[in-house]
Amino acid sequence: MVSSSDIRRLDGEIDSLRESMRWLPERVYALEHPSGGVLERPPVKPVERPAPTVPVAPAREVTAEPIERRPAP
């Protein structure tokens, strides 16, 4: 019997594969000989991945107020 943790693990692997396949061309063709051997593969143009971006908070002006020191009682 398959446990729920196995299902969650497999779901994660499937999501990971889908994400990695997102960058593949729509279709990859290979001309196959009837005997099962590959005759030729058309050239596949490499897919450029966008550079990962790190979210950055917008710049803001910071002003410091002087700290008022009071003598200890």
PDB file of N, H, CA, C and O in Angstrom:
ATOM      1  N   MET A   1       0.842  -1.185   0.000  1.00  0.00           N
ATOM      2  CA  MET A   1       0.000   0.000   0.000  1.00  0.00           C
ATOM      3  C   MET A   1       0.888   1.248   0.000  1.00  0.00           C
ATOM      4  O   MET A   1       1.960   1.260   0.605  1.00  0.00           O
ATOM      5  N   VAL A   2       0.434   2.275  -0.673  1.00  0.00           N
ATOM      6  H   VAL A   2      -0.437   2.265  -1.164  1.00  0.00           H
ATOM      7  CA  VAL A   2       1.205   3.513  -0.786  1.00  0.00           C
ATOM      8  C   VAL A   2       0.798   4.454   0.336  1.00  0.00           C
ATOM      9  O   VAL A   2      -0.387   4.710   0.551  1.00  0.00           O
ATOM     10  N   SER A   3       1.791   4.964   1.045  1.00  0.00           N
ATOM     11  H   SER A   3       2.753   4.756   0.871  1.00  0.00           H
ATOM     12  CA  SER A   3       1.486   5.868   2.161  1.00  0.00           C
ATOM     13  C   SER A   3       1.309   7.297   1.652  1.00  0.00           C
ATOM     14  O   SER A   3       1.733   7.632   0.546  1.00  0.00           O
ATOM     15  N   SER A   4       0.686   8.119   2.462  1.00  0.00           N
ATOM     16  H   SER A   4       0.341   7.847   3.361  1.00  0.00           H
ATOM     17  CA  SER A   4       0.457   9.509   2.067  1.00  0.00           C
ATOM     18  C   SER A   4       1.775  10.268   1.955  1.00  0.00           C
ATOM     19  O   SER A   4       1.880  11.194   1.151  1.00  0.00           O
ATOM     20  N   SER A   5       2.786   9.895   2.748  1.00  0.00           N
ATOM     21  H   SER A   5       2.700   9.143   3.401  1.00  0.00           H
ATOM     22  CA  SER A   5       4.089  10.573   2.635  1.00  0.00           C
ATOM     23  C   SER A   5       4.756  10.235   1.303  1.00  0.00           C
ATOM     24  O   SER A   5       5.430  11.081   0.714  1.00  0.00           O
ATOM     25  N   ASP A   6       4.570   8.987   0.820  1.00  0.00           N
ATOM     26  H   ASP A   6       4.023   8.300   1.299  1.00  0.00           H
ATOM     27  CA  ASP A   6       5.100   8.622  -0.495  1.00  0.00           C
ATOM     28  C   ASP A   6       4.423   9.441  -1.584  1.00  0.00           C
ATOM     29  O   ASP A   6       5.078   9.903  -2.518  1.00  0.00           O
ATOM     30  N   ILE A   7       3.126   9.618  -1.465  1.00  0.00           N
ATOM     31  H   ILE A   7       2.594   9.242  -0.706  1.00  0.00           H
ATOM     32  CA  ILE A   7       2.378  10.388  -2.462  1.00  0.00           C
ATOM     33  C   ILE A   7       2.851  11.835  -2.470  1.00  0.00           C
ATOM     34  O   ILE A   7       3.045  12.417  -3.538  1.00  0.00           O
ATOM     35  N   ARG A   8       3.040  12.426  -1.284  1.00  0.00           N
ATOM     36  H   ARG A   8       2.883  11.954  -0.416  1.00  0.00           H
ATOM     37  CA  ARG A   8       3.524  13.814  -1.211  1.00  0.00           C
ATOM     38  C   ARG A   8       4.924  13.938  -1.811  1.00  0.00           C
ATOM     39  O   ARG A   8       5.222  14.906  -2.511  1.00  0.00           O
ATOM     40  N   ARG A   9       5.784  12.948  -1.534  1.00  0.00           N
ATOM     41  H   ARG A   9       5.542  12.161  -0.966  1.00  0.00           H
ATOM     42  CA  ARG A   9       7.147  12.971  -2.074  1.00  0.00           C
ATOM     43  C   ARG A   9       7.114  12.888  -3.597  1.00  0.00           C
ATOM     44  O   ARG A   9       7.823  13.626  -4.280  1.00  0.00           O
ATOM     45  N   LEU A  10       6.286  11.987  -4.123  1.00  0.00           N
ATOM     46  H   LEU A  10       5.709  11.388  -3.568  1.00  0.00           H
ATOM     47  CA  LEU A  10       6.174  11.849  -5.576  1.00  0.00           C
ATOM     48  C   LEU A  10       5.562  13.095  -6.208  1.00  0.00           C
ATOM     49  O   LEU A  10       5.978  13.502  -7.292  1.00  0.00           O
ATOM     50  N   ASP A  11       4.583  13.704  -5.550  1.00  0.00           N
ATOM     51  H   ASP A  11       4.244  13.374  -4.669  1.00  0.00           H
ATOM     52  CA  ASP A  11       4.008  14.953  -6.057  1.00  0.00           C
ATOM     53  C   ASP A  11       5.084  16.025  -6.162  1.00  0.00           C
ATOM     54  O   ASP A  11       5.119  16.783  -7.132  1.00  0.00           O
ATOM     55  N   GLY A  12       5.963  16.088  -5.164  1.00  0.00           N
ATOM     56  H   GLY A  12       5.935  15.472  -4.377  1.00  0.00           H
ATOM     57  CA  GLY A  12       7.057  17.060  -5.194  1.00  0.00           C
ATOM     58  C   GLY A  12       8.013  16.784  -6.340  1.00  0.00           C
ATOM     59  O   GLY A  12       8.467  17.714  -7.007  1.00  0.00           O
ATOM     60  N   GLU A  13       8.322  15.513  -6.576  1.00  0.00           N
ATOM     61  H   GLU A  13       7.953  14.758  -6.034  1.00  0.00           H
ATOM     62  CA  GLU A  13       9.214  15.151  -7.679  1.00  0.00           C
ATOM     63  C   GLU A  13       8.575  15.489  -9.020  1.00  0.00           C
ATOM     64  O   GLU A  13       9.255  15.971  -9.925  1.00  0.00           O
ATOM     65  N   ILE A  14       7.275  15.240  -9.157  1.00  0.00           N
ATOM     66  H   ILE A  14       6.722  14.848  -8.422  1.00  0.00           H
ATOM     67  CA  ILE A  14       6.567  15.558 -10.398  1.00  0.00           C
ATOM     68  C   ILE A  14       6.589  17.058 -10.640  1.00  0.00           C
ATOM     69  O   ILE A  14       6.843  17.502 -11.760  1.00  0.00           O
ATOM     70  N   ASP A  15       6.324  17.847  -9.598  1.00  0.00           N
ATOM     71  H   ASP A  15       6.118  17.487  -8.689  1.00  0.00           H
ATOM     72  CA  ASP A  15       6.365  19.306  -9.744  1.00  0.00           C
ATOM     73  C   ASP A  15       7.753  19.773 -10.154  1.00  0.00           C
ATOM     74  O   ASP A  15       7.887  20.671 -10.986  1.00  0.00           O
ATOM     75  N   SER A  16       8.789  19.168  -9.572  1.00  0.00           N
ATOM     76  H   SER A  16       8.680  18.439  -8.897  1.00  0.00           H
ATOM     77  CA  SER A  16      10.165  19.529  -9.907  1.00  0.00           C
ATOM     78  C   SER A  16      10.463  19.210 -11.371  1.00  0.00           C
ATOM     79  O   SER A  16      11.089  20.008 -12.068  1.00  0.00           O
ATOM     80  N   LEU A  17      10.013  18.041 -11.837  1.00  0.00           N
ATOM     81  H   LEU A  17       9.504  17.392 -11.271  1.00  0.00           H
ATOM     82  CA  LEU A  17      10.220  17.674 -13.238  1.00  0.00           C
ATOM     83  C   LEU A  17       9.466  18.606 -14.172  1.00  0.00           C
ATOM     84  O   LEU A  17       9.992  19.003 -15.212  1.00  0.00           O
ATOM     85  N   ARG A  18       8.241  18.958 -13.810  1.00  0.00           N
ATOM     86  H   ARG A  18       7.814  18.636 -12.966  1.00  0.00           H
ATOM     87  CA  ARG A  18       7.477  19.886 -14.650  1.00  0.00           C
ATOM     88  C   ARG A  18       8.197  21.223 -14.766  1.00  0.00           C
ATOM     89  O   ARG A  18       8.245  21.818 -15.843  1.00  0.00           O
ATOM     90  N   GLU A  19       8.757  21.694 -13.650  1.00  0.00           N
ATOM     91  H   GLU A  19       8.717  21.211 -12.775  1.00  0.00           H
ATOM     92  CA  GLU A  19       9.470  22.972 -13.654  1.00  0.00           C
ATOM     93  C   GLU A  19      10.702  22.889 -14.554  1.00  0.00           C
ATOM     94  O   GLU A  19      10.978  23.821 -15.309  1.00  0.00           O
ATOM     95  N   SER A  20      11.449  21.773 -14.480  1.00  0.00           N
ATOM     96  H   SER A  20      11.224  21.015 -13.866  1.00  0.00           H
ATOM     97  CA  SER A  20      12.644  21.656 -15.315  1.00  0.00           C
ATOM     98  C   SER A  20      12.277  21.485 -16.786  1.00  0.00           C
ATOM     99  O   SER A  20      13.024  21.924 -17.661  1.00  0.00           O
ATOM    100  N   MET A  21      11.139  20.854 -17.071  1.00  0.00           N
ATOM    101  H   MET A  21      10.533  20.497 -16.360  1.00  0.00           H
ATOM    102  CA  MET A  21      10.718  20.666 -18.461  1.00  0.00           C
ATOM    103  C   MET A  21      10.158  21.947 -19.064  1.00  0.00           C
ATOM    104  O   MET A  21      10.023  22.049 -20.284  1.00  0.00           O
ATOM    105  N   ARG A  22       9.834  22.914 -18.234  1.00  0.00           N
ATOM    106  H   ARG A  22       9.943  22.831 -17.243  1.00  0.00           H
ATOM    107  CA  ARG A  22       9.275  24.160 -18.734  1.00  0.00           C
ATOM    108  C   ARG A  22      10.227  24.824 -19.726  1.00  0.00           C
ATOM    109  O   ARG A  22       9.788  25.546 -20.621  1.00  0.00           O
ATOM    110  N   TRP A  23      11.527  24.582 -19.570  1.00  0.00           N
ATOM    111  H   TRP A  23      11.883  23.995 -18.843  1.00  0.00           H
ATOM    112  CA  TRP A  23      12.522  25.244 -20.409  1.00  0.00           C
ATOM    113  C   TRP A  23      12.812  24.458 -21.683  1.00  0.00           C
ATOM    114  O   TRP A  23      13.545  24.943 -22.545  1.00  0.00           O
ATOM    115  N   LEU A  24      12.256  23.258 -21.824  1.00  0.00           N
ATOM    116  H   LEU A  24      11.660  22.864 -21.124  1.00  0.00           H
ATOM    117  CA  LEU A  24      12.491  22.476 -23.032  1.00  0.00           C
ATOM    118  C   LEU A  24      11.648  23.020 -24.181  1.00  0.00           C
ATOM    119  O   LEU A  24      10.593  23.612 -23.954  1.00  0.00           O
ATOM    120  N   PRO A  25      12.115  22.818 -25.420  1.00  0.00           N
ATOM    121  CA  PRO A  25      11.283  23.215 -26.561  1.00  0.00           C
ATOM    122  C   PRO A  25       9.963  22.442 -26.529  1.00  0.00           C
ATOM    123  O   PRO A  25       9.849  21.401 -25.882  1.00  0.00           O
ATOM    124  N   GLU A  26       8.971  22.976 -27.242  1.00  0.00           N
ATOM    125  H   GLU A  26       9.063  23.822 -27.768  1.00  0.00           H
ATOM    126  CA  GLU A  26       7.651  22.330 -27.272  1.00  0.00           C
ATOM    127  C   GLU A  26       7.770  20.855 -27.656  1.00  0.00           C
ATOM    128  O   GLU A  26       7.165  19.983 -27.032  1.00  0.00           O
ATOM    129  N   ARG A  27       8.554  20.600 -28.683  1.00  0.00           N
ATOM    130  H   ARG A  27       9.046  21.308 -29.190  1.00  0.00           H
ATOM    131  CA  ARG A  27       8.716  19.212 -29.132  1.00  0.00           C
ATOM    132  C   ARG A  27      10.175  18.973 -29.483  1.00  0.00           C
ATOM    133  O   ARG A  27      10.840  19.861 -30.017  1.00  0.00           O
ATOM    134  N   VAL A  28      10.666  17.804 -29.192  1.00  0.00           N
ATOM    135  H   VAL A  28      10.126  17.083 -28.758  1.00  0.00           H
ATOM    136  CA  VAL A  28      12.010  17.407 -29.596  1.00  0.00           C
ATOM    137  C   VAL A  28      11.827  16.229 -30.540  1.00  0.00           C
ATOM    138  O   VAL A  28      11.247  15.205 -30.179  1.00  0.00           O
ATOM    139  N   TYR A  29      12.334  16.395 -31.760  1.00  0.00           N
ATOM    140  H   TYR A  29      12.805  17.226 -32.053  1.00  0.00           H
ATOM    141  CA  TYR A  29      12.123  15.378 -32.775  1.00  0.00           C
ATOM    142  C   TYR A  29      13.366  14.511 -32.939  1.00  0.00           C
ATOM    143  O   TYR A  29      14.489  15.000 -32.815  1.00  0.00           O
ATOM    144  N   ALA A  30      13.172  13.264 -33.210  1.00  0.00           N
ATOM    145  H   ALA A  30      12.259  12.867 -33.310  1.00  0.00           H
ATOM    146  CA  ALA A  30      14.256  12.361 -33.588  1.00  0.00           C
ATOM    147  C   ALA A  30      13.694  11.450 -34.673  1.00  0.00           C
ATOM    148  O   ALA A  30      12.637  10.842 -34.502  1.00  0.00           O
ATOM    149  N   LEU A  31      14.408  11.365 -35.783  1.00  0.00           N
ATOM    150  H   LEU A  31      15.266  11.858 -35.921  1.00  0.00           H
ATOM    151  CA  LEU A  31      13.978  10.476 -36.857  1.00  0.00           C
ATOM    152  C   LEU A  31      14.488   9.079 -36.519  1.00  0.00           C
ATOM    153  O   LEU A  31      15.693   8.862 -36.388  1.00  0.00           O
ATOM    154  N   GLU A  32      13.579   8.154 -36.382  1.00  0.00           N
ATOM    155  H   GLU A  32      12.601   8.330 -36.488  1.00  0.00           H
ATOM    156  CA  GLU A  32      13.970   6.809 -35.975  1.00  0.00           C
ATOM    157  C   GLU A  32      13.839   5.833 -37.133  1.00  0.00           C
ATOM    158  O   GLU A  32      12.895   5.894 -37.921  1.00  0.00           O
ATOM    159  N   HIS A  33      14.792   4.949 -37.214  1.00  0.00           N
ATOM    160  H   HIS A  33      15.559   4.899 -36.574  1.00  0.00           H
ATOM    161  CA  HIS A  33      14.763   3.870 -38.192  1.00  0.00           C
ATOM    162  C   HIS A  33      13.776   2.831 -37.671  1.00  0.00           C
ATOM    163  O   HIS A  33      13.641   2.672 -36.458  1.00  0.00           O
ATOM    164  N   PRO A  34      13.085   2.120 -38.560  1.00  0.00           N
ATOM    165  CA  PRO A  34      12.136   1.102 -38.092  1.00  0.00           C
ATOM    166  C   PRO A  34      12.764   0.074 -37.142  1.00  0.00           C
ATOM    167  O   PRO A  34      12.058  -0.527 -36.332  1.00  0.00           O
ATOM    168  N   SER A  35      14.072  -0.128 -37.234  1.00  0.00           N
ATOM    169  H   SER A  35      14.645   0.361 -37.891  1.00  0.00           H
ATOM    170  CA  SER A  35      14.715  -1.097 -36.340  1.00  0.00           C
ATOM    171  C   SER A  35      14.872  -0.537 -34.930  1.00  0.00           C
ATOM    172  O   SER A  35      15.237  -1.265 -34.007  1.00  0.00           O
ATOM    173  N   GLY A  36      14.595   0.755 -34.763  1.00  0.00           N
ATOM    174  H   GLY A  36      14.297   1.347 -35.513  1.00  0.00           H
ATOM    175  CA  GLY A  36      14.679   1.356 -33.438  1.00  0.00           C
ATOM    176  C   GLY A  36      15.865   2.282 -33.259  1.00  0.00           C
ATOM    177  O   GLY A  36      15.946   2.991 -32.256  1.00  0.00           O
ATOM    178  N   GLY A  37      16.794   2.291 -34.217  1.00  0.00           N
ATOM    179  H   GLY A  37      16.729   1.715 -35.032  1.00  0.00           H
ATOM    180  CA  GLY A  37      17.957   3.179 -34.100  1.00  0.00           C
ATOM    181  C   GLY A  37      17.613   4.591 -34.545  1.00  0.00           C
ATOM    182  O   GLY A  37      16.747   4.788 -35.397  1.00  0.00           O
ATOM    183  N   VAL A  38      18.278   5.551 -33.978  1.00  0.00           N
ATOM    184  H   VAL A  38      18.981   5.392 -33.286  1.00  0.00           H
ATOM    185  CA  VAL A  38      18.042   6.948 -34.343  1.00  0.00           C
ATOM    186  C   VAL A  38      18.937   7.287 -35.521  1.00  0.00           C
ATOM    187  O   VAL A  38      20.153   7.112 -35.452  1.00  0.00           O
ATOM    188  N   LEU A  39      18.330   7.780 -36.620  1.00  0.00           N
ATOM    189  H   LEU A  39      17.342   7.922 -36.677  1.00  0.00           H
ATOM    190  CA  LEU A  39      19.096   8.151 -37.805  1.00  0.00           C
ATOM    191  C   LEU A  39      19.724   9.532 -37.649  1.00  0.00           C
ATOM    192  O   LEU A  39      20.909   9.721 -37.923  1.00  0.00           O
ATOM    193  N   GLU A  40      18.934  10.474 -37.215  1.00  0.00           N
ATOM    194  H   GLU A  40      17.972  10.321 -36.992  1.00  0.00           H
ATOM    195  CA  GLU A  40      19.404  11.857 -37.190  1.00  0.00           C
ATOM    196  C   GLU A  40      18.559  12.646 -36.202  1.00  0.00           C
ATOM    197  O   GLU A  40      17.366  12.387 -36.039  1.00  0.00           O
ATOM    198  N   ARG A  41      19.172  13.580 -35.566  1.00  0.00           N
ATOM    199  H   ARG A  41      20.141  13.790 -35.699  1.00  0.00           H
ATOM    200  CA  ARG A  41      18.432  14.488 -34.689  1.00  0.00           C
ATOM    201  C   ARG A  41      18.562  15.884 -35.258  1.00  0.00           C
ATOM    202  O   ARG A  41      19.676  16.380 -35.430  1.00  0.00           O
ATOM    203  N   PRO A  42      17.449  16.524 -35.553  1.00  0.00           N
ATOM    204  CA  PRO A  42      17.538  17.906 -36.022  1.00  0.00           C
ATOM    205  C   PRO A  42      18.162  18.777 -34.934  1.00  0.00           C
ATOM    206  O   PRO A  42      17.973  18.516 -33.746  1.00  0.00           O
ATOM    207  N   PRO A  43      18.909  19.815 -35.337  1.00  0.00           N
ATOM    208  CA  PRO A  43      19.517  20.666 -34.312  1.00  0.00           C
ATOM    209  C   PRO A  43      18.450  21.354 -33.465  1.00  0.00           C
ATOM    210  O   PRO A  43      17.440  21.835 -33.979  1.00  0.00           O
ATOM    211  N   VAL A  44      18.692  21.389 -32.177  1.00  0.00           N
ATOM    212  H   VAL A  44      19.512  20.999 -31.759  1.00  0.00           H
ATOM    213  CA  VAL A  44      17.761  22.033 -31.252  1.00  0.00           C
ATOM    214  C   VAL A  44      18.410  23.315 -30.764  1.00  0.00           C
ATOM    215  O   VAL A  44      19.510  23.304 -30.210  1.00  0.00           O
ATOM    216  N   LYS A  45      17.712  24.413 -30.978  1.00  0.00           N
ATOM    217  H   LYS A  45      16.819  24.422 -31.428  1.00  0.00           H
ATOM    218  CA  LYS A  45      18.244  25.700 -30.541  1.00  0.00           C
ATOM    219  C   LYS A  45      18.238  25.739 -29.013  1.00  0.00           C
ATOM    220  O   LYS A  45      17.224  25.430 -28.387  1.00  0.00           O
ATOM    221  N   PRO A  46      19.374  26.121 -28.409  1.00  0.00           N
ATOM    222  CA  PRO A  46      19.383  26.166 -26.942  1.00  0.00           C
ATOM    223  C   PRO A  46      18.411  27.216 -26.415  1.00  0.00           C
ATOM    224  O   PRO A  46      18.224  28.275 -27.014  1.00  0.00           O
ATOM    225  N   VAL A  47      17.810  26.897 -25.299  1.00  0.00           N
ATOM    226  H   VAL A  47      17.962  26.036 -24.813  1.00  0.00           H
ATOM    227  CA  VAL A  47      16.843  27.808 -24.685  1.00  0.00           C
ATOM    228  C   VAL A  47      17.582  28.638 -23.649  1.00  0.00           C
ATOM    229  O   VAL A  47      18.249  28.099 -22.765  1.00  0.00           O
ATOM    230  N   GLU A  48      17.458  29.955 -23.767  1.00  0.00           N
ATOM    231  H   GLU A  48      16.917  30.392 -24.485  1.00  0.00           H
ATOM    232  CA  GLU A  48      18.111  30.828 -22.796  1.00  0.00           C
ATOM    233  C   GLU A  48      17.201  30.993 -21.590  1.00  0.00           C
ATOM    234  O   GLU A  48      16.036  31.372 -21.712  1.00  0.00           O
ATOM    235  N   ARG A  49      17.754  30.704 -20.439  1.00  0.00           N
ATOM    236  H   ARG A  49      18.700  30.397 -20.339  1.00  0.00           H
ATOM    237  CA  ARG A  49      16.985  30.865 -19.206  1.00  0.00           C
ATOM    238  C   ARG A  49      17.205  32.277 -18.675  1.00  0.00           C
ATOM    239  O   ARG A  49      18.326  32.783 -18.705  1.00  0.00           O
ATOM    240  N   PRO A  50      16.161  32.904 -18.199  1.00  0.00           N
ATOM    241  CA  PRO A  50      16.357  34.230 -17.616  1.00  0.00           C
ATOM    242  C   PRO A  50      17.165  34.120 -16.323  1.00  0.00           C
ATOM    243  O   PRO A  50      17.068  33.137 -15.588  1.00  0.00           O
ATOM    244  N   ALA A  51      17.955  35.147 -16.071  1.00  0.00           N
ATOM    245  H   ALA A  51      18.034  35.945 -16.668  1.00  0.00           H
ATOM    246  CA  ALA A  51      18.755  35.154 -14.844  1.00  0.00           C
ATOM    247  C   ALA A  51      17.823  35.225 -13.643  1.00  0.00           C
ATOM    248  O   ALA A  51      16.835  35.959 -13.670  1.00  0.00           O
ATOM    249  N   PRO A  52      18.123  34.475 -12.596  1.00  0.00           N
ATOM    250  CA  PRO A  52      17.264  34.552 -11.413  1.00  0.00           C
ATOM    251  C   PRO A  52      17.341  35.943 -10.791  1.00  0.00           C
ATOM    252  O   PRO A  52      18.406  36.559 -10.741  1.00  0.00           O
ATOM    253  N   THR A  53      16.226  36.410 -10.334  1.00  0.00           N
ATOM    254  H   THR A  53      15.362  35.910 -10.375  1.00  0.00           H
ATOM    255  CA  THR A  53      16.199  37.734  -9.728  1.00  0.00           C
ATOM    256  C   THR A  53      15.899  37.607  -8.248  1.00  0.00           C
ATOM    257  O   THR A  53      15.138  36.741  -7.817  1.00  0.00           O
ATOM    258  N   VAL A  54      16.507  38.476  -7.494  1.00  0.00           N
ATOM    259  H   VAL A  54      17.126  39.179  -7.844  1.00  0.00           H
ATOM    260  CA  VAL A  54      16.295  38.491  -6.050  1.00  0.00           C
ATOM    261  C   VAL A  54      15.439  39.703  -5.737  1.00  0.00           C
ATOM    262  O   VAL A  54      15.806  40.821  -6.098  1.00  0.00           O
ATOM    263  N   PRO A  55      14.313  39.512  -5.079  1.00  0.00           N
ATOM    264  CA  PRO A  55      13.477  40.670  -4.776  1.00  0.00           C
ATOM    265  C   PRO A  55      14.210  41.619  -3.830  1.00  0.00           C
ATOM    266  O   PRO A  55      14.792  41.207  -2.826  1.00  0.00           O
ATOM    267  N   VAL A  56      14.162  42.889  -4.182  1.00  0.00           N
ATOM    268  H   VAL A  56      13.689  43.224  -4.997  1.00  0.00           H
ATOM    269  CA  VAL A  56      14.835  43.905  -3.379  1.00  0.00           C
ATOM    270  C   VAL A  56      13.796  44.934  -2.963  1.00  0.00           C
ATOM    271  O   VAL A  56      12.996  45.393  -3.778  1.00  0.00           O
ATOM    272  N   ALA A  57      13.818  45.287  -1.699  1.00  0.00           N
ATOM    273  H   ALA A  57      14.467  44.915  -1.036  1.00  0.00           H
ATOM    274  CA  ALA A  57      12.874  46.295  -1.202  1.00  0.00           C
ATOM    275  C   ALA A  57      13.238  47.648  -1.816  1.00  0.00           C
ATOM    276  O   ALA A  57      14.418  47.941  -2.011  1.00  0.00           O
ATOM    277  N   PRO A  58      12.240  48.467  -2.118  1.00  0.00           N
ATOM    278  CA  PRO A  58      12.546  49.779  -2.689  1.00  0.00           C
ATOM    279  C   PRO A  58      13.335  50.624  -1.691  1.00  0.00           C
ATOM    280  O   PRO A  58      13.161  50.515  -0.477  1.00  0.00           O
ATOM    281  N   ALA A  59      14.207  51.467  -2.241  1.00  0.00           N
ATOM    282  H   ALA A  59      14.348  51.555  -3.227  1.00  0.00           H
ATOM    283  CA  ALA A  59      15.030  52.323  -1.381  1.00  0.00           C
ATOM    284  C   ALA A  59      14.139  53.350  -0.695  1.00  0.00           C
ATOM    285  O   ALA A  59      13.173  53.840  -1.280  1.00  0.00           O
ATOM    286  N   ARG A  60      14.469  53.664   0.534  1.00  0.00           N
ATOM    287  H   ARG A  60      15.254  53.266   1.010  1.00  0.00           H
ATOM    288  CA  ARG A  60      13.705  54.678   1.251  1.00  0.00           C
ATOM    289  C   ARG A  60      14.668  55.489   2.105  1.00  0.00           C
ATOM    290  O   ARG A  60      15.730  55.012   2.505  1.00  0.00           O
ATOM    291  N   GLU A  61      14.275  56.700   2.368  1.00  0.00           N
ATOM    292  H   GLU A  61      13.412  57.087   2.044  1.00  0.00           H
ATOM    293  CA  GLU A  61      15.122  57.573   3.167  1.00  0.00           C
ATOM    294  C   GLU A  61      14.932  57.217   4.640  1.00  0.00           C
ATOM    295  O   GLU A  61      13.809  57.078   5.125  1.00  0.00           O
ATOM    296  N   VAL A  62      16.046  57.074   5.328  1.00  0.00           N
ATOM    297  H   VAL A  62      16.958  57.186   4.933  1.00  0.00           H
ATOM    298  CA  VAL A  62      15.989  56.723   6.744  1.00  0.00           C
ATOM    299  C   VAL A  62      16.541  57.892   7.542  1.00  0.00           C
ATOM    300  O   VAL A  62      17.655  58.358   7.299  1.00  0.00           O
ATOM    301  N   THR A  63      15.764  58.350   8.478  1.00  0.00           N
ATOM    302  H   THR A  63      14.859  57.972   8.676  1.00  0.00           H
ATOM    303  CA  THR A  63      16.239  59.427   9.354  1.00  0.00           C
ATOM    304  C   THR A  63      16.271  58.886  10.771  1.00  0.00           C
ATOM    305  O   THR A  63      15.352  58.195  11.211  1.00  0.00           O
ATOM    306  N   ALA A  64      17.328  59.207  11.467  1.00  0.00           N
ATOM    307  H   ALA A  64      18.075  59.768  11.110  1.00  0.00           H
ATOM    308  CA  ALA A  64      17.477  58.721  12.840  1.00  0.00           C
ATOM    309  C   ALA A  64      17.137  59.841  13.807  1.00  0.00           C
ATOM    310  O   ALA A  64      17.642  60.958  13.691  1.00  0.00           O
ATOM    311  N   GLU A  65      16.293  59.532  14.741  1.00  0.00           N
ATOM    312  H   GLU A  65      15.883  58.624  14.835  1.00  0.00           H
ATOM    313  CA  GLU A  65      15.952  60.490  15.796  1.00  0.00           C
ATOM    314  C   GLU A  65      16.932  60.279  16.940  1.00  0.00           C
ATOM    315  O   GLU A  65      17.268  59.137  17.255  1.00  0.00           O
ATOM    316  N   PRO A  66      17.401  61.360  17.573  1.00  0.00           N
ATOM    317  CA  PRO A  66      18.317  61.176  18.704  1.00  0.00           C
ATOM    318  C   PRO A  66      17.607  60.459  19.849  1.00  0.00           C
ATOM    319  O   PRO A  66      16.430  60.702  20.116  1.00  0.00           O
ATOM    320  N   ILE A  67      18.330  59.583  20.511  1.00  0.00           N
ATOM    321  H   ILE A  67      19.286  59.385  20.294  1.00  0.00           H
ATOM    322  CA  ILE A  67      17.768  58.839  21.640  1.00  0.00           C
ATOM    323  C   ILE A  67      17.908  59.699  22.890  1.00  0.00           C
ATOM    324  O   ILE A  67      18.994  60.175  23.222  1.00  0.00           O
ATOM    325  N   GLU A  68      16.801  59.882  23.562  1.00  0.00           N
ATOM    326  H   GLU A  68      15.919  59.495  23.292  1.00  0.00           H
ATOM    327  CA  GLU A  68      16.820  60.702  24.777  1.00  0.00           C
ATOM    328  C   GLU A  68      17.231  59.818  25.948  1.00  0.00           C
ATOM    329  O   GLU A  68      16.551  58.847  26.279  1.00  0.00           O
ATOM    330  N   ARG A  69      18.346  60.165  26.565  1.00  0.00           N
ATOM    331  H   ARG A  69      18.899  60.954  26.296  1.00  0.00           H
ATOM    332  CA  ARG A  69      18.861  59.375  27.687  1.00  0.00           C
ATOM    333  C   ARG A  69      18.384  60.006  28.992  1.00  0.00           C
ATOM    334  O   ARG A  69      18.515  61.212  29.200  1.00  0.00           O
ATOM    335  N   ARG A  70      17.845  59.194  29.837  1.00  0.00           N
ATOM    336  H   ARG A  70      17.738  58.215  29.667  1.00  0.00           H
ATOM    337  CA  ARG A  70      17.389  59.666  31.151  1.00  0.00           C
ATOM    338  C   ARG A  70      18.241  59.001  32.222  1.00  0.00           C
ATOM    339  O   ARG A  70      18.626  57.840  32.076  1.00  0.00           O
ATOM    340  N   PRO A  71      18.537  59.717  33.286  1.00  0.00           N
ATOM    341  CA  PRO A  71      19.324  59.085  34.352  1.00  0.00           C
ATOM    342  C   PRO A  71      18.520  57.960  35.017  1.00  0.00           C
ATOM    343  O   PRO A  71      17.300  58.052  35.158  1.00  0.00           O
ATOM    344  N   ALA A  72      19.206  56.929  35.411  1.00  0.00           N
ATOM    345  H   ALA A  72      20.196  56.854  35.296  1.00  0.00           H
ATOM    346  CA  ALA A  72      18.545  55.805  36.079  1.00  0.00           C
ATOM    347  C   ALA A  72      18.017  56.253  37.431  1.00  0.00           C
ATOM    348  O   ALA A  72      18.695  57.011  38.125  1.00  0.00           O
ATOM    349  N   PRO A  73      16.823  55.809  37.831  1.00  0.00           N
ATOM    350  CA  PRO A  73      16.261  56.237  39.126  1.00  0.00           C
ATOM    351  C   PRO A  73      17.018  55.673  40.314  1.00  0.00           C
ATOM    352  O   PRO A  73      16.662  55.946  41.460  1.00  0.00           O
TER     353      PRO A  73
END
